[in-house]
């Protein structure tokens, strides 16, 4: 167990160091067994945080995302949080003025994360395989940049699936009869 944890910590350190040393615009911490975003990364990446445009935290064990994460990486254009245990986003997400795509698939959202509705640049929202039953159609229809919303494999109310398509000016992906069974 300790060996696996040590390998995960070393993997995070290598990836952070690589991004800092190469002044990269992306940080990939996918599959690093993270339960929280490590506080030490904020300090380690202080010199390059403003240039980070893409972060992947997919397939970890995150239960929450801190507001500090959003304010530190305020220039994000793409954020991949797929495959975690998230059920809400911090209000600070509203301040991501450049965010174009967010992947929240395979998490634990029961409601559409409403702070996303305030992100004027957002084009793609992936929410496949969550626990969402209802979405705020009025808020979604007002999202001028939104081009694609993926709500497949969510237990959406049947009347919502029927009503939504003519009301929203973007590609809306939903399962025909709610969630599909796993293969």
Protein Blocks (a to p, Z undefined) as FASTA:
>chain_A
ZZmmmmmmmmmmmmmmmmmmnopabdcfehklpabdcfklmmmmmmmmmmpcbdcfehia
bfbdcfklmmmmmmbfbdcfehiabfbdcfklmmmmkbfbdcfehiabfbdcfklmmmmk
bmbdcfehiabfbdcfklmmmmmklmbdcfehiacdfklmmmmmmmpccdcdddfklpad
dZZ
